[in-house]
Amino acid sequence: MDLRFTDEEVAFREEVRSFFKENLPEDIRGKLIDGEHIDKDDLVTWTRILNAKGWAVPHWPVEYGGTGWGPMKQYIFLEELQKFPAPAPLAFGVNMVGPVIYTFATEEQKKRFLPRIANLDDWWCQGFSEPGAGSDLASLKTRAVREGDHYVVNGQKTWTTLAQYADWIFCLVRTDPEAKKQQGISFLLIDMKTPGIEVRPIVTIDGGREINEVFLTDVRVPVENLVGEENRGWDYAKFLLGNERTNIARVGISKQRIARIRELAAKEMSGGRPLIEDERFREKLASIEIDLKALEITQLRVVAADAKRGNTGKPDPASSILKIKGSEIQQATTHLLMQVMGPHAMPYQGEEMEGSNEPPIEPDYAASAAPGYFNYRKVSIYGGSNEIQKNIIAKAVLGL
């Protein structure tokens, strides 16, 4: 495999970099560099800038607003987006439910939902996990019973990211309790304004409120909001999760964080000299960089295989490898950033925390190190835990 980029790809990379530099509001980029969360308005603003350029959903088919880029240009775009850094479009719409809709939904559903996803007119969240169905997702118990032209839905979803902002939620629901657990599940699109839906926040260890519980009590969902066939939802969920795991490698994010670590390690002093000059620290940094380069090559191999194979509509099981190693490297970089900050990384309660009157510990740029470290403990669990991914690799890749 030739891993050299063509002249056209090099020129495309420069075009992407220039667009980000000229069009991303500096205050939004600054938040990402400092490890802060961007708010809903920031993401809406940036998504609409991308959509006006025609780049909000680059991997979608052209007829639904995509760019027509091949896998390599899509890879370059995503890497540059993460390295700059710029906000990624809302994954729940663009990378998850959007591809499910344009692949399996009716023409009416495509016309109704896809343009609004691309422009972030509708904010989506994911209703998969339940208190008793996380990695074993097929054990979900949320029920949908058909009554005439509606399904009546009852149940609970949990770890529902950004549900407090959502206009819509895509849910896996059990429509045939007598069938084998994977065969009795359907895929529903539910308007969050429907009576009977309650969202309760879950405060995470870093003090954030990005995840929630969602309770559904006698929620009436029009049958026209069923995607595909009834009781085929498990197939659509596997398709969705394959897309999620490929993107979860986040090579560009790790590259950006390593650059930030180098920058800050040149400022922080240890033993009378910059930390970046410490041999043990440099060994740790080099070890992560070597792992990241190996992950990047692996991802390029997957991209090249995708380009050769064409769009089959089926996820590559090798995406599980990217998910495992990508999450491990993301965690390692946040850990190393904590070491760079040293005592300055001691957690503090920010202004968003109720009842807090503690000021940040100087320097200001250290404030996000501990919250970021704690928050990134989750990446080896969501999107299918790394232990489950190892089982997928053993079966689908190694044939064991």
Secondary structure, DSSP 8 states (H G I E B T S, - for coil): ------HHHHHHHHHHHHHHHHHS-HHHHHHHHTT----HHHHHHHHHHHHHHT-SSTTS-GGGT-----HHHHHHHHHHHHHTT-----HIIIIIIHHHHHHHS-HHHHHHHHHHHHTTSS-EEEE--BTTBSSSGGG---EEEEETTEEEEEEEE-S-TTGGG-SEEEEEEES-TTS-TTTSEEEEEEETTSTTEEEEEE--TTS---EEEEEEEEEEEEGGGEESSTT-HHHHHHHHHHHHHHHTT-HHHHHHHHHHHHHHHTTSEETTEEGGG-HHHHHHHHHHHHHHHHHHHHHHHHHHHHHHH---SS--TTHHHHHHHHHHHHHHHHHHHHHHHGGGG-----TTSTT------SSGGGTTHHHHHHHGGGGGTTTS-HHHHHHHIIIIIS--
